[in-house]
């Protein structure tokens, strides 16, 4: 049984599977498209909200250093993803990488995990987008009926029609083709980046040097109050330790780390990239570098515009402009945040459907979902199925229930991919690697340690729910996936080293 649970799928076979006419995705993406996807999914509410929270509770103006530290932690994982994505340019990201290095059961576990994480992430962002739109509508004098709006904090049972409609529209776009999705993403990302650049450039003229004193606070000022009740922190992380000084920077880094999550979704589009060996590393690392730079510049500007102890928790960028007498910029920022969330939602949905498609093509999920559309060459069946499910989820489920499981799965994927790089270097040193993670195994080990440290700091409730979902995954695998796997039905698995030094065949 052990040999079947840990049978690996050869990289060569994974690549051959992408050439089957009925299961082949259209290759249409360039390095620029991938970079835009990465920027589109990384820059979300994090840059518009987290800056104020961590500045008040942890780092003060040194929040810029926290973004640098978090960016470095993400870069460790990104280097591992870049090697795998260029070596195994197949849809599925961490799932496919795990199948090639760790075996079928670990691959199933990470695939099952990612399907949940991307689904909940898409629903959370859709509900957040709905909230932004309703806020803008309220400012214009229009108000959604309680039964059709977001229900957070409301006793009225209703259906969030805006959140559901957004998911359904994005589902249609993804079915129509990756190039169309890339063009729409490029347009929206241009708007979002423009808003961020406006914040940086306009805010630079409003900086006061005294606001940077002290740059690294040793303790929280009395007038700072508490932002531990921030809805974002309580929803997404469940904790917000109030440390200052140098340790406060690292504590802040563990919080703002989640503003970077999303670059790994770029790897799910490897199979639809024209030159993945060259373009995947550029897309993954390029998007991370751009977003880290923007995050650092925004945090420097906003803490220079307003003393960190007085920053708003819910909308620090917009409120900083209000306090300096420029309310027009505040509305512009809110509009940019609302528009920008559409790309986050789209790319998370894209990532989920590609993981589901890859698992289906391998037989671990019904093969019915692995056939592509004859005209658009997109995985239309899983896209439609998952789009409808997530639309219903976003429409009926309160945000507090959706957000509990969004983070832990991504960190788990980071751990698995880093370990996979080390293993595949030893088991398949002959594979052509267009990009090689430097300093192996040092970089992957550091990535594992950074991810595990962040996972440990997540609330216990998240671990319990994560464990329940994983237990359900084991049941599905042993009842269906193990027996229907293509490797189990005549496919060849790569031989694994046995404990005694020999090899075992499946």
DALIN-V710926 format. One record per backbone hydrogen bond with DSSP energy under -0.5 kcal/mol. NH is the residue of the N-H (numbers start at 1). CO is the residue of the C=O. If there is no record, write none. Layout:
nh=NH co=CO
nh=NH co=CO
This chain:
nh=5 co=1
nh=6 co=2
nh=7 co=4
nh=8 co=494
nh=9 co=99
nh=10 co=8
nh=10 co=492
nh=14 co=10
nh=15 co=11
nh=16 co=12
nh=17 co=13
nh=18 co=14
nh=18 co=15
nh=19 co=16
nh=20 co=17
nh=23 co=20
nh=24 co=21
nh=26 co=377
nh=28 co=26
nh=28 co=272
nh=29 co=272
nh=34 co=30
nh=35 co=31
nh=36 co=32
nh=37 co=33
nh=38 co=34
nh=39 co=35
nh=40 co=36
nh=41 co=37
nh=42 co=38
nh=43 co=39
nh=44 co=42
nh=48 co=44
nh=49 co=45
nh=49 co=46
nh=50 co=46
nh=51 co=46
nh=52 co=49
nh=53 co=49
nh=54 co=50
nh=55 co=51
nh=56 co=52
nh=57 co=53
nh=58 co=54
nh=59 co=54
nh=60 co=54
nh=60 co=55
nh=61 co=214
nh=62 co=59
nh=62 co=215
nh=63 co=60
nh=64 co=61
nh=65 co=62
nh=66 co=62
nh=67 co=63
nh=68 co=64
nh=69 co=65
nh=70 co=66
nh=71 co=67
nh=72 co=68
nh=73 co=69
nh=74 co=70
nh=75 co=71
nh=76 co=72
nh=77 co=73
nh=78 co=74
nh=79 co=75
nh=80 co=76
nh=81 co=77
nh=82 co=78
nh=83 co=79
nh=84 co=80
nh=85 co=81
nh=86 co=82
nh=87 co=83
nh=88 co=84
nh=90 co=88
nh=93 co=90
nh=93 co=267
nh=95 co=92
nh=97 co=93
nh=98 co=94
nh=99 co=95
nh=100 co=96
nh=101 co=97
nh=102 co=98
nh=103 co=98
nh=104 co=7
nh=105 co=5
nh=107 co=103
nh=108 co=104
nh=109 co=105
nh=110 co=106
nh=111 co=107
nh=112 co=108
nh=113 co=109
nh=114 co=110
nh=115 co=111
nh=116 co=112
nh=117 co=113
nh=118 co=114
nh=119 co=115
nh=120 co=116
nh=121 co=117
nh=122 co=118
nh=123 co=119
nh=124 co=120
nh=125 co=121
nh=126 co=122
nh=127 co=123
nh=128 co=124
nh=129 co=125
nh=130 co=126
nh=131 co=127
nh=132 co=128
nh=133 co=129
nh=134 co=130
nh=135 co=131
nh=136 co=132
nh=137 co=133
nh=138 co=134
nh=139 co=135
nh=140 co=136
nh=141 co=138
nh=142 co=137
nh=148 co=145
nh=149 co=145
nh=149 co=146
nh=154 co=151
nh=159 co=147
nh=160 co=395
nh=161 co=148
nh=161 co=159
nh=162 co=148
nh=164 co=160
nh=165 co=161
nh=166 co=162
nh=167 co=163
nh=168 co=164
nh=169 co=165
nh=170 co=166
nh=171 co=167
nh=172 co=168
nh=173 co=169
nh=174 co=170
nh=175 co=171
nh=176 co=172
nh=177 co=173
nh=177 co=174
nh=181 co=177
nh=182 co=178
nh=183 co=179
nh=184 co=180
nh=185 co=181
nh=186 co=182
nh=187 co=183
nh=188 co=184
nh=189 co=185
nh=190 co=186
nh=191 co=187
nh=192 co=188
nh=193 co=189
nh=194 co=190
nh=195 co=191
nh=196 co=192
nh=197 co=193
nh=198 co=194
nh=199 co=195
nh=200 co=196
nh=201 co=197
nh=202 co=198
nh=203 co=198
nh=203 co=199
nh=204 co=200
nh=205 co=201
nh=205 co=202
nh=206 co=203
nh=207 co=204
nh=208 co=304
nh=211 co=208
nh=212 co=209
nh=213 co=210
nh=214 co=212
nh=217 co=215
nh=224 co=221
nh=225 co=222
nh=230 co=227
nh=234 co=230
nh=235 co=231
nh=236 co=232
nh=237 co=233
nh=238 co=233
nh=239 co=233
nh=243 co=241
nh=245 co=217
nh=248 co=244
nh=249 co=245
nh=249 co=246
nh=250 co=246
nh=251 co=247
nh=252 co=248
nh=253 co=249
nh=254 co=250
nh=255 co=251
nh=255 co=252
nh=256 co=252
nh=257 co=253
nh=258 co=255
nh=259 co=256
nh=260 co=257
nh=261 co=257
nh=263 co=260
nh=265 co=262
nh=266 co=262
nh=266 co=263
nh=267 co=264
nh=268 co=265
nh=269 co=266
nh=270 co=267
nh=272 co=269
nh=273 co=270
nh=274 co=29
nh=276 co=273
nh=278 co=275
nh=279 co=275
nh=280 co=276
nh=282 co=278
nh=283 co=279
nh=284 co=280
nh=285 co=281
nh=286 co=282
nh=287 co=283
nh=288 co=284
nh=289 co=285
nh=290 co=286
nh=291 co=287
nh=292 co=288
nh=293 co=289
nh=294 co=290
nh=295 co=291
nh=296 co=292
nh=297 co=293
nh=298 co=294
nh=299 co=295
nh=300 co=296
nh=301 co=297
nh=302 co=298
nh=303 co=299
nh=304 co=300
nh=305 co=301
nh=306 co=302
nh=308 co=211
nh=310 co=307
nh=311 co=308
nh=317 co=48
nh=319 co=315
nh=320 co=316
nh=321 co=317
nh=322 co=318
nh=323 co=319
nh=324 co=320
nh=325 co=322
nh=326 co=321
nh=329 co=326
nh=330 co=326
nh=331 co=327
nh=332 co=328
nh=333 co=329
nh=334 co=330
nh=335 co=331
nh=336 co=332
nh=337 co=333
nh=338 co=334
nh=339 co=335
nh=340 co=336
nh=341 co=337
nh=342 co=339
nh=343 co=339
nh=343 co=340
nh=344 co=340
nh=345 co=341
nh=346 co=342
nh=347 co=343
nh=348 co=344
nh=349 co=345
nh=350 co=346
nh=351 co=347
nh=352 co=348
nh=353 co=349
nh=354 co=350
nh=355 co=351
nh=356 co=352
nh=357 co=353
nh=358 co=354
nh=359 co=355
nh=360 co=356
nh=361 co=357
nh=362 co=358
nh=363 co=360
nh=364 co=359
nh=365 co=359
nh=369 co=366
nh=370 co=367
nh=371 co=368
nh=372 co=22
nh=373 co=378
nh=377 co=373
nh=380 co=378
nh=381 co=371
nh=382 co=369
nh=383 co=379
nh=384 co=380
nh=385 co=381
nh=386 co=382
nh=387 co=383
nh=388 co=384
nh=389 co=385
nh=390 co=386
nh=391 co=387
nh=392 co=388
nh=393 co=389
nh=394 co=390
nh=395 co=391
nh=396 co=392
nh=397 co=393
nh=401 co=398
nh=402 co=398
nh=403 co=399
nh=405 co=402
nh=406 co=403
nh=409 co=405
nh=410 co=407
nh=411 co=407
nh=412 co=408
nh=413 co=409
nh=414 co=410
nh=415 co=411
nh=416 co=412
nh=417 co=413
nh=418 co=414
nh=419 co=415
nh=420 co=416
nh=421 co=417
nh=422 co=418
nh=423 co=419
nh=424 co=420
nh=425 co=421
nh=426 co=422
nh=427 co=423
nh=428 co=424
nh=431 co=428
nh=434 co=432
nh=440 co=437
nh=442 co=439
nh=443 co=439
nh=445 co=441
nh=446 co=442
nh=447 co=443
nh=448 co=444
nh=449 co=445
nh=450 co=446
nh=451 co=447
nh=452 co=448
nh=453 co=449
nh=454 co=450
nh=455 co=451
nh=456 co=452
nh=457 co=453
nh=458 co=455
nh=459 co=237
nh=462 co=459
nh=463 co=459
nh=464 co=460
nh=465 co=461
nh=466 co=462
nh=467 co=463
nh=468 co=464
nh=469 co=465
nh=470 co=466
nh=471 co=467
nh=472 co=468
nh=473 co=469
nh=474 co=470
nh=475 co=471
nh=476 co=472
nh=477 co=473
nh=478 co=474
nh=479 co=475
nh=480 co=476
nh=481 co=476
nh=482 co=477
nh=484 co=480
nh=485 co=481
nh=486 co=362
nh=489 co=485
nh=490 co=487
nh=491 co=486
nh=494 co=8
nh=496 co=504
nh=498 co=502
nh=501 co=498
nh=504 co=496
